[in-house]
């Protein structure tokens, strides 16, 4: 018995799909080799930009056409500000690395409290006042 390929016209279908003129129509259009930084106003190669900036500036086939028509302001790595690695606690006024702060505290830099200060605050017994409530003694 001779060896045959798959039953039916499978091979013909695959050949017609691969040779189809519309193949790759949804792929990204040609990406430029250089981009212009908004801050230094220089044309720089793609290596000078982060991946998120490049994806922001290139064509997005899933976005509306009005999104792709607009020019996006992108900045190169040298003009982009560095992320903060330390915060100052508003309670103890100490400058500490980010891992000493809870994730929720890192969002608001001005009012960030370190984990130790939060623990101290939670350990305090709010209801243990040394004052006597003389107003309520009559009841």
C-alpha positions, 0 to 999 in steps of 0.5 A: 500500500502506498503512503498518502497524505491526509484525506480530502483536499487538506494540502490544497487548502493549506497551500491556498491559505499560505499563498493568499494575498490577505495573509498577514493583513492584520500584522503590524505595519512597518515600524519606524527605525527611529522615534522622536523624543518629546523632551530632547526633540532628537530622533533616536533609535529604538534601543533608546526607548523602553518597550512600553514607549515603543508599543505606545508609538507603534500601530495597534491593530486592535485600537480604533483608527482615531487612536492610531492616527494621533501622534503619541508623546513618548520620551527616551530612557535618558529623559524619563524620570527614574522611579523612586526607591525610597520614601519618607515616613510621615510619622517617624520622618525616616527615609526608608526603602520601599519594602519597609512600606505597605503597597497601599502606602506607596501610592501616596508619597506625601502621606506614606507611613512605614510598617513599624509605625502602622503596627505601633498605631494598631497596638495602641489601645484606643479605648484605654483612656485614663480619663474617667467619664464622669458624665456617664457615672449617673447611668 
